[in-house]
Amino acid sequence: MKHSNQCSMAFGRFTKQDGQCARCDELKAGAAPRDGWQKRYYATKKKHEEQFNRELKAHNCIASKCGPVCTFGDW
C-alpha cells in the first residue's frame, strides 16, 4: 500500500491523524517498512570499500607508471 495524497509524513514521522493515510496507519500498527534503496546501498557499499582497499594494497606505482603522484583509482 502507498501513502495517500493527504499524507503529511515528514522525516520518518507518521501522519498523526488516524484514517488520513492507510500506509501510516499500517506502520503505526507495527507493519514492517519496505526495503528501500538504503538497504541495497549500505549492503554493497561495504563490499565495494573492501574491494577498493584490496586493490589499493596490491597497487604498485612503479609498475603502473604513476609518476610523482599516484593515480590509483582515477578513471
TORVO-908832 format. One record per atom (N, C-alpha, C, O): atom name; y, x, z; residue in one letter. Coordinates in Angstrom, 2 decimals, padded with zeros to 5 digits. Each point is the difference from the previous one (the first is absolute). Last residue first. Layout:
// residues N
<site atom="CA" north="Y" east="X" up="Z" rest="A"/>
...
END
This chain:
// residues 75
<site atom="N" north="007.22" east="039.80" up="-013.09" rest="W"/>
<site atom="CA" north="-000.69" east="-000.55" up="-001.17" rest="W"/>
<site atom="C" north="000.92" east="000.07" up="-001.18" rest="W"/>
<site atom="O" north="-000.37" east="-000.42" up="-001.10" rest="W"/>
<site atom="N" north="-000.51" east="003.03" up="006.12" rest="D"/>
<site atom="CA" north="000.99" east="-000.45" up="-000.98" rest="D"/>
<site atom="C" north="-000.74" east="-000.51" up="-001.23" rest="D"/>
<site atom="O" north="-000.91" east="000.65" up="-000.50" rest="D"/>
<site atom="N" north="-001.37" east="001.36" up="004.22" rest="G"/>
<site atom="CA" north="000.30" east="-001.42" up="000.17" rest="G"/>
<site atom="C" north="001.07" east="-000.51" up="-000.94" rest="G"/>
<site atom="O" north="000.23" east="-001.20" up="-000.07" rest="G"/>
<site atom="N" north="-000.23" east="006.35" up="001.04" rest="F"/>
<site atom="CA" north="-001.16" east="-000.87" up="000.22" rest="F"/>
<site atom="C" north="000.47" east="-001.43" up="000.22" rest="F"/>
<site atom="O" north="000.95" east="-000.25" up="000.74" rest="F"/>
<site atom="N" north="001.56" east="004.51" up="-001.68" rest="T"/>
<site atom="CA" north="000.18" east="-001.27" up="-000.71" rest="T"/>
<site atom="C" north="-001.20" east="-000.92" up="000.16" rest="T"/>
<site atom="O" north="-000.20" east="-000.91" up="-000.80" rest="T"/>
<site atom="N" north="002.91" east="005.43" up="003.29" rest="C"/>
<site atom="CA" north="-001.27" east="-000.69" up="-000.24" rest="C"/>
<site atom="C" north="000.26" east="-001.34" up="-000.63" rest="C"/>
<site atom="O" north="000.84" east="-000.77" up="000.48" rest="C"/>
<site atom="N" north="002.31" east="005.14" up="-000.99" rest="V"/>
<site atom="CA" north="-000.07" east="-001.27" up="000.74" rest="V"/>
<site atom="C" north="-001.32" east="-000.68" up="-000.37" rest="V"/>
<site atom="O" north="-000.31" east="-000.18" up="-001.18" rest="V"/>
<site atom="N" north="001.31" east="004.36" up="-000.77" rest="P"/>
<site atom="CA" north="000.56" east="000.20" up="001.34" rest="P"/>
<site atom="C" north="-000.05" east="-001.27" up="000.87" rest="P"/>
<site atom="O" north="000.07" east="000.09" up="001.22" rest="P"/>
<site atom="N" north="-003.72" east="-000.05" up="-004.95" rest="G"/>
<site atom="CA" north="001.27" east="000.70" up="-000.03" rest="G"/>
<site atom="C" north="000.54" east="000.13" up="001.40" rest="G"/>
<site atom="O" north="-000.76" east="-000.07" up="000.96" rest="G"/>
<site atom="N" north="-003.54" east="-001.95" up="-002.88" rest="C"/>
<site atom="CA" north="001.10" east="-000.81" up="000.52" rest="C"/>
<site atom="C" north="001.35" east="000.70" up="-000.11" rest="C"/>
<site atom="O" north="001.02" east="-000.67" up="-000.21" rest="C"/>
<site atom="N" north="-006.01" east="001.29" up="-001.42" rest="K"/>
<site atom="CA" north="001.24" east="000.58" up="-000.52" rest="K"/>
<site atom="C" north="001.22" east="-000.83" up="000.42" rest="K"/>
<site atom="O" north="000.83" east="-000.39" up="-000.82" rest="K"/>
<site atom="N" north="-005.73" east="000.03" up="001.92" rest="S"/>
<site atom="CA" north="000.74" east="-001.10" up="-000.63" rest="S"/>
<site atom="C" north="001.32" east="000.45" up="-000.61" rest="S"/>
<site atom="O" north="000.66" east="-000.78" up="-000.68" rest="S"/>
<site atom="N" north="-003.43" east="003.83" up="003.07" rest="A"/>
<site atom="CA" north="-000.81" east="-000.52" up="-001.11" rest="A"/>
<site atom="C" north="000.72" east="-001.11" up="-000.76" rest="A"/>
<site atom="O" north="-000.17" east="-000.16" up="-001.20" rest="A"/>
<site atom="N" north="002.30" east="001.90" up="005.00" rest="I"/>
<site atom="CA" north="-000.13" east="001.07" up="-000.99" rest="I"/>
<site atom="C" north="-000.79" east="-000.52" up="-001.20" rest="I"/>
<site atom="O" north="000.40" east="000.21" up="-001.15" rest="I"/>
<site atom="N" north="000.15" east="-003.03" up="004.96" rest="C"/>
<site atom="CA" north="001.24" east="000.14" up="-000.76" rest="C"/>
<site atom="C" north="-000.12" east="001.06" up="-001.10" rest="C"/>
<site atom="O" north="000.59" east="-000.15" up="-001.07" rest="C"/>
<site atom="N" north="-004.32" east="-003.08" up="003.33" rest="N"/>
<site atom="CA" north="000.28" east="001.43" up="-000.06" rest="N"/>
<site atom="C" north="001.21" east="000.18" up="-000.92" rest="N"/>
<site atom="O" north="-000.08" east="-000.23" up="-001.20" rest="N"/>
<site atom="N" north="-002.68" east="-003.98" up="004.24" rest="H"/>
<site atom="CA" north="000.96" east="000.45" up="-001.02" rest="H"/>
<site atom="C" north="000.26" east="001.50" up="000.11" rest="H"/>
<site atom="O" north="000.14" east="000.54" up="001.09" rest="H"/>
<site atom="N" north="-002.84" east="-003.43" up="001.88" rest="A"/>
<site atom="CA" north="-000.73" east="000.70" up="-001.05" rest="A"/>
<site atom="C" north="000.93" east="000.59" up="-001.06" rest="A"/>
<site atom="O" north="-000.45" east="000.76" up="-000.86" rest="A"/>
<site atom="N" north="002.19" east="-003.40" up="004.45" rest="K"/>
<site atom="CA" north="-000.66" east="001.16" up="000.59" rest="K"/>
<site atom="C" north="-000.73" east="000.84" up="-001.05" rest="K"/>
<site atom="O" north="-000.05" east="001.22" up="000.12" rest="K"/>
<site atom="N" north="002.00" east="-005.27" up="-001.50" rest="L"/>
<site atom="CA" north="001.05" east="000.96" up="000.36" rest="L"/>
<site atom="C" north="-000.61" east="001.26" up="000.61" rest="L"/>
<site atom="O" north="000.44" east="001.11" up="-000.29" rest="L"/>
<site atom="N" north="-003.27" east="-004.77" up="-000.71" rest="E"/>
<site atom="CA" north="000.45" east="000.67" up="-001.22" rest="E"/>
<site atom="C" north="001.06" east="001.05" up="000.30" rest="E"/>
<site atom="O" north="000.03" east="001.05" up="-000.64" rest="E"/>
<site atom="N" north="-001.52" east="-003.73" up="004.20" rest="R"/>
<site atom="CA" north="-001.10" east="000.85" up="-000.48" rest="R"/>
<site atom="C" north="000.42" east="000.78" up="-001.23" rest="R"/>
<site atom="O" north="-000.27" east="001.20" up="-000.11" rest="R"/>
<site atom="N" north="003.31" east="-004.39" up="001.78" rest="N"/>
<site atom="CA" north="-000.09" east="001.16" up="000.89" rest="N"/>
<site atom="C" north="-001.13" east="000.94" up="-000.41" rest="N"/>
<site atom="O" north="000.16" east="001.22" up="000.08" rest="N"/>
<site atom="N" north="000.33" east="-005.31" up="-002.44" rest="F"/>
<site atom="CA" north="001.14" east="000.89" up="-000.27" rest="F"/>
<site atom="C" north="-000.08" east="001.26" up="000.85" rest="F"/>
<site atom="O" north="000.23" east="001.10" up="-000.49" rest="F"/>
<site atom="N" north="-003.37" east="-004.51" up="001.33" rest="Q"/>
<site atom="CA" north="-000.28" east="000.66" up="-001.28" rest="Q"/>
<site atom="C" north="001.11" east="000.99" up="-000.33" rest="Q"/>
<site atom="O" north="-000.28" east="001.12" up="-000.44" rest="Q"/>
<site atom="N" north="000.89" east="-003.80" up="004.21" rest="E"/>
<site atom="CA" north="-001.07" east="000.97" up="000.24" rest="E"/>
<site atom="C" north="-000.33" east="000.77" up="-001.28" rest="E"/>
<site atom="O" north="-000.22" east="001.21" up="000.04" rest="E"/>
<site atom="N" north="003.33" east="-004.73" up="-000.35" rest="E"/>
<site atom="CA" north="000.55" east="001.12" up="000.76" rest="E"/>
<site atom="C" north="-001.05" east="001.07" up="000.26" rest="E"/>
<site atom="O" north="000.29" east="001.20" up="-000.10" rest="E"/>
<site atom="N" north="-001.63" east="-005.21" up="-001.98" rest="H"/>
<site atom="CA" north="000.81" east="000.82" up="-000.90" rest="H"/>
<site atom="C" north="000.61" east="001.20" up="000.72" rest="H"/>
<site atom="O" north="000.09" east="001.09" up="-000.57" rest="H"/>
<site atom="N" north="-002.53" east="-004.22" up="003.13" rest="K"/>
<site atom="CA" north="-000.91" east="000.66" up="-000.94" rest="K"/>
<site atom="C" north="000.79" east="000.92" up="-000.94" rest="K"/>
<site atom="O" north="-000.43" east="001.13" up="-000.26" rest="K"/>
<site atom="N" north="002.86" east="-003.86" up="003.21" rest="K"/>
<site atom="CA" north="-000.67" east="001.07" up="000.73" rest="K"/>
<site atom="C" north="-000.92" east="000.78" up="-000.93" rest="K"/>
<site atom="O" north="-000.06" east="001.23" up="000.08" rest="K"/>
<site atom="N" north="002.18" east="-005.05" up="-001.86" rest="K"/>
<site atom="CA" north="000.97" east="001.05" up="000.31" rest="K"/>
<site atom="C" north="-000.68" east="001.18" up="000.68" rest="K"/>
<site atom="O" north="000.23" east="001.15" up="-000.38" rest="K"/>
<site atom="N" north="-002.46" east="-005.34" up="-000.70" rest="T"/>
<site atom="CA" north="-000.03" east="001.05" up="-001.03" rest="T"/>
<site atom="C" north="000.94" east="001.15" up="000.32" rest="T"/>
<site atom="O" north="-000.21" east="001.11" up="-000.49" rest="T"/>
<site atom="N" north="-000.04" east="-004.82" up="003.44" rest="A"/>
<site atom="CA" north="-001.37" east="000.46" up="-000.16" rest="A"/>
<site atom="C" north="-000.08" east="001.14" up="-001.02" rest="A"/>
<site atom="O" north="-000.76" east="000.95" up="000.18" rest="A"/>
<site atom="N" north="004.87" east="-003.20" up="000.60" rest="Y"/>
<site atom="CA" north="-000.33" east="000.92" up="001.08" rest="Y"/>
<site atom="C" north="-001.42" east="000.52" up="-000.09" rest="Y"/>
<site atom="O" north="-000.29" east="001.10" up="000.46" rest="Y"/>
<site atom="N" north="001.74" east="-004.26" up="-003.72" rest="Y"/>
<site atom="CA" north="000.87" east="001.17" up="-000.03" rest="Y"/>
<site atom="C" north="-000.41" east="001.01" up="001.07" rest="Y"/>
<site atom="O" north="-000.17" east="001.18" up="-000.30" rest="Y"/>
<site atom="N" north="-001.96" east="-005.44" up="000.11" rest="R"/>
<site atom="CA" north="-000.44" east="000.88" up="-001.10" rest="R"/>
<site atom="C" north="000.81" east="001.29" up="000.01" rest="R"/>
<site atom="O" north="-000.56" east="001.08" up="-000.22" rest="R"/>
<site atom="N" north="001.83" east="-004.30" up="003.32" rest="K"/>
<site atom="CA" north="-001.35" east="000.45" up="000.32" rest="K"/>
<site atom="C" north="-000.49" east="000.96" up="-001.08" rest="K"/>
<site atom="O" north="-000.56" east="001.05" up="000.31" rest="K"/>
<site atom="N" north="004.75" east="-003.17" up="-000.94" rest="Q"/>
<site atom="CA" north="000.03" east="001.03" up="001.03" rest="Q"/>
<site atom="C" north="-001.38" east="000.55" up="000.29" rest="Q"/>
<site atom="O" north="-000.16" east="001.21" up="000.17" rest="Q"/>
<site atom="N" north="001.03" east="-004.90" up="-003.16" rest="W"/>
<site atom="CA" north="000.08" east="001.32" up="-000.61" rest="W"/>
<site atom="C" north="-000.04" east="001.10" up="001.05" rest="W"/>
<site atom="O" north="-000.43" east="001.12" up="-000.28" rest="W"/>
<site atom="N" north="-001.74" east="-005.55" up="001.97" rest="G"/>
<site atom="CA" north="001.10" east="000.22" up="-000.93" rest="G"/>
<site atom="C" north="-000.04" east="001.40" up="-000.57" rest="G"/>
<site atom="O" north="-001.00" east="000.71" up="000.14" rest="G"/>
<site atom="N" north="-002.25" east="-004.70" up="002.36" rest="D"/>
<site atom="CA" north="000.14" east="001.42" up="-000.26" rest="D"/>
<site atom="C" north="001.07" east="000.18" up="-001.06" rest="D"/>
<site atom="O" north="-000.09" east="-000.56" up="-001.09" rest="D"/>
<site atom="N" north="000.24" east="-003.69" up="004.42" rest="R"/>
<site atom="CA" north="-000.60" east="000.50" up="-001.24" rest="R"/>
<site atom="C" north="000.18" east="001.51" up="-000.09" rest="R"/>
<site atom="O" north="000.95" east="000.56" up="000.53" rest="R"/>
<site atom="N" north="-001.34" east="-003.16" up="004.25" rest="P"/>
<site atom="CA" north="000.95" east="000.25" up="-001.08" rest="P"/>
<site atom="C" north="-000.72" east="000.55" up="-001.22" rest="P"/>
<site atom="O" north="-001.06" east="000.62" up="000.11" rest="P"/>
<site atom="N" north="-001.26" east="-004.00" up="003.50" rest="A"/>
<site atom="CA" north="000.15" east="001.42" up="-000.33" rest="A"/>
<site atom="C" north="001.05" east="000.16" up="-001.11" rest="A"/>
<site atom="O" north="000.00" east="-000.77" up="-000.96" rest="A"/>
<site atom="N" north="000.06" east="-003.30" up="004.63" rest="A"/>
<site atom="CA" north="-000.60" east="000.38" up="-001.27" rest="A"/>
<site atom="C" north="000.27" east="001.48" up="-000.29" rest="A"/>
<site atom="O" north="001.04" east="000.54" up="000.40" rest="A"/>
<site atom="N" north="000.49" east="-003.37" up="003.48" rest="G"/>
<site atom="CA" north="-000.93" east="001.11" up="000.11" rest="G"/>
<site atom="C" north="-000.70" east="000.39" up="-001.29" rest="G"/>
<site atom="O" north="-000.94" east="000.79" up="000.03" rest="G"/>
<site atom="N" north="004.61" east="-004.07" up="001.07" rest="A"/>
<site atom="CA" north="-001.26" east="-000.50" up="000.56" rest="A"/>
<site atom="C" north="-001.07" east="001.09" up="000.06" rest="A"/>
<site atom="O" north="-001.08" east="-000.24" up="000.54" rest="A"/>
<site atom="N" north="005.32" east="001.04" up="-002.54" rest="K"/>
<site atom="CA" north="000.24" east="-000.23" up="001.42" rest="K"/>
<site atom="C" north="-001.28" east="-000.46" up="000.70" rest="K"/>
<site atom="O" north="-000.20" east="000.27" up="001.19" rest="K"/>
<site atom="N" north="000.07" east="000.22" up="-005.86" rest="L"/>
<site atom="CA" north="000.10" east="001.31" up="000.64" rest="L"/>
<site atom="C" north="000.24" east="-000.14" up="001.51" rest="L"/>
<site atom="O" north="-000.56" east="000.76" up="000.79" rest="L"/>
<site atom="N" north="000.51" east="-004.70" up="-003.44" rest="E"/>
<site atom="CA" north="-001.33" east="000.63" up="000.02" rest="E"/>
<site atom="C" north="000.04" east="001.33" up="000.76" rest="E"/>
<site atom="O" north="-000.87" east="000.27" up="000.82" rest="E"/>
<site atom="N" north="004.95" east="-002.46" up="-001.55" rest="D"/>
<site atom="CA" north="-000.79" east="-000.74" up="000.98" rest="D"/>
<site atom="C" north="-001.40" east="000.60" up="000.11" rest="D"/>
<site atom="O" north="-000.53" east="000.13" up="001.10" rest="D"/>
<site atom="N" north="003.32" east="001.54" up="-004.43" rest="C"/>
<site atom="CA" north="000.45" east="000.47" up="001.31" rest="C"/>
<site atom="C" north="-000.78" east="-000.71" up="001.11" rest="C"/>
<site atom="O" north="-000.35" east="000.62" up="001.00" rest="C"/>
<site atom="N" north="-000.44" east="-002.09" up="-005.36" rest="R"/>
<site atom="CA" north="-000.55" east="001.35" up="000.19" rest="R"/>
<site atom="C" north="000.43" east="000.57" up="001.36" rest="R"/>
<site atom="O" north="-000.81" east="000.63" up="000.68" rest="R"/>
<site atom="N" north="002.52" east="-004.88" up="-002.06" rest="A"/>
<site atom="CA" north="-001.43" east="-000.07" up="000.33" rest="A"/>
<site atom="C" north="-000.59" east="001.39" up="000.26" rest="A"/>
<site atom="O" north="-000.84" east="000.14" up="000.88" rest="A"/>
<site atom="N" north="005.93" east="-001.92" up="-000.11" rest="C"/>
<site atom="CA" north="-000.73" east="000.89" up="-000.91" rest="C"/>
<site atom="C" north="-001.46" east="000.03" up="000.43" rest="C"/>
<site atom="O" north="-000.32" east="000.44" up="001.11" rest="C"/>
<site atom="N" north="003.17" east="-003.48" up="001.02" rest="Q"/>
<site atom="CA" north="000.94" east="000.39" up="-001.06" rest="Q"/>
<site atom="C" north="-000.69" east="000.87" up="-001.04" rest="Q"/>
<site atom="O" north="000.28" east="-000.11" up="-001.19" rest="Q"/>
<site atom="N" north="-002.31" east="-001.57" up="005.35" rest="G"/>
<site atom="CA" north="-000.04" east="-000.91" up="-001.14" rest="G"/>
<site atom="C" north="000.96" east="000.35" up="-001.12" rest="G"/>
<site atom="O" north="-000.05" east="-000.62" up="-001.07" rest="G"/>
<site atom="N" north="001.24" east="002.35" up="005.92" rest="D"/>
<site atom="CA" north="-001.34" east="-000.34" up="-000.46" rest="D"/>
<site atom="C" north="000.09" east="-000.99" up="-001.14" rest="D"/>
<site atom="O" north="000.85" east="-000.90" up="000.01" rest="D"/>
<site atom="N" north="002.92" east="004.63" up="001.39" rest="Q"/>
<site atom="CA" north="-000.31" east="-001.42" up="-000.04" rest="Q"/>
<site atom="C" north="-001.41" east="-000.22" up="-000.52" rest="Q"/>
<site atom="O" north="-000.37" east="000.50" up="-001.06" rest="Q"/>
<site atom="N" north="002.20" east="003.94" up="001.25" rest="K"/>
<site atom="CA" north="-000.14" east="-000.55" up="001.36" rest="K"/>
<site atom="C" north="-000.42" east="-001.47" up="-000.01" rest="K"/>
<site atom="O" north="-000.74" east="-000.42" up="000.88" rest="K"/>
<site atom="N" north="-000.44" east="004.51" up="-004.43" rest="T"/>
<site atom="CA" north="000.92" east="-001.13" up="000.11" rest="T"/>
<site atom="C" north="-000.24" east="-000.68" up="001.35" rest="T"/>
<site atom="O" north="-001.14" east="-000.28" up="000.36" rest="T"/>
<site atom="N" north="-000.27" east="005.40" up="-000.51" rest="F"/>
<site atom="CA" north="-000.35" east="-001.27" up="-000.62" rest="F"/>
<site atom="C" north="001.11" east="-001.02" up="000.17" rest="F"/>
<site atom="O" north="000.86" east="000.12" up="000.88" rest="F"/>
<site atom="N" north="-000.63" east="005.36" up="-001.25" rest="R"/>
<site atom="CA" north="000.12" east="-001.07" up="001.00" rest="R"/>
<site atom="C" north="-000.19" east="-001.34" up="-000.69" rest="R"/>
<site atom="O" north="000.68" east="-000.31" up="-000.97" rest="R"/>
<site atom="N" north="-000.56" east="004.65" up="-001.28" rest="G"/>
<site atom="CA" north="-001.26" east="-000.24" up="000.68" rest="G"/>
<site atom="C" north="000.06" east="-001.05" up="001.09" rest="G"/>
<site atom="O" north="-000.99" east="-000.24" up="000.69" rest="G"/>
<site atom="N" north="004.80" east="001.35" up="-003.49" rest="F"/>
<site atom="CA" north="-000.42" east="001.20" up="000.72" rest="F"/>
<site atom="C" north="-001.24" east="-000.24" up="000.85" rest="F"/>
<site atom="O" north="-000.10" east="000.49" up="001.12" rest="F"/>
<site atom="N" north="001.75" east="-004.95" up="-002.68" rest="A"/>
<site atom="CA" north="000.74" east="001.22" up="-000.30" rest="A"/>
<site atom="C" north="-000.51" east="001.13" up="000.88" rest="A"/>
<site atom="O" north="-000.18" east="-000.19" up="001.20" rest="A"/>
<site atom="N" north="-000.52" east="-005.44" up="-002.91" rest="M"/>
<site atom="CA" north="-000.61" east="001.20" up="000.58" rest="M"/>
<site atom="C" north="000.80" east="001.23" up="-000.43" rest="M"/>
<site atom="O" north="000.36" east="000.16" up="-001.16" rest="M"/>
<site atom="N" north="000.13" east="-005.13" up="000.29" rest="S"/>
<site atom="CA" north="001.09" east="000.90" up="000.39" rest="S"/>
<site atom="C" north="-000.54" east="001.25" up="000.68" rest="S"/>
<site atom="O" north="000.68" east="000.60" up="000.83" rest="S"/>
<site atom="N" north="-002.27" east="-004.88" up="-004.49" rest="C"/>
<site atom="CA" north="-000.38" east="000.99" up="001.01" rest="C"/>
<site atom="C" north="001.19" east="000.92" up="000.29" rest="C"/>
<site atom="O" north="000.68" east="000.49" up="-000.91" rest="C"/>
<site atom="N" north="-001.14" east="-004.12" up="-002.43" rest="Q"/>
<site atom="CA" north="000.84" east="-000.21" up="001.17" rest="Q"/>
<site atom="C" north="-000.28" east="001.02" up="001.10" rest="Q"/>
<site atom="O" north="000.63" east="-000.05" up="001.06" rest="Q"/>
<site atom="N" north="-003.16" east="-000.12" up="-005.12" rest="N"/>
<site atom="CA" north="001.38" east="000.34" up="-000.37" rest="N"/>
<site atom="C" north="000.95" east="-000.14" up="001.18" rest="N"/>
<site atom="O" north="001.05" east="000.63" up="000.03" rest="N"/>
<site atom="N" north="-006.19" east="000.50" up="001.06" rest="S"/>
<site atom="CA" north="000.73" east="-001.04" up="-000.73" rest="S"/>
<site atom="C" north="001.42" east="000.47" up="-000.33" rest="S"/>
<site atom="O" north="000.46" east="001.03" up="000.50" rest="S"/>
<site atom="N" north="-005.06" east="002.06" up="000.00" rest="H"/>
<site atom="CA" north="001.12" east="-000.50" up="000.78" rest="H"/>
<site atom="C" north="000.77" east="-001.00" up="-000.86" rest="H"/>
<site atom="O" north="000.08" east="000.15" up="-001.22" rest="H"/>
<site atom="N" north="-005.29" east="000.42" up="000.17" rest="K"/>
<site atom="CA" north="001.25" east="000.75" up="-000.09" rest="K"/>
<site atom="C" north="001.04" east="-000.61" up="000.93" rest="K"/>
<site atom="O" north="-000.12" east="-001.14" up="000.44" rest="K"/>
<site atom="N" north="-005.59" east="001.37" up="-000.57" rest="M"/>
<site atom="CA" north="001.17" east="-000.84" up="000.00" rest="M"/>
<site atom="C" north="001.24" east="000.89" up="000.00" rest="M"/>
<site atom="O" north="000.03" east="001.05" up="000.64" rest="M"/>
END
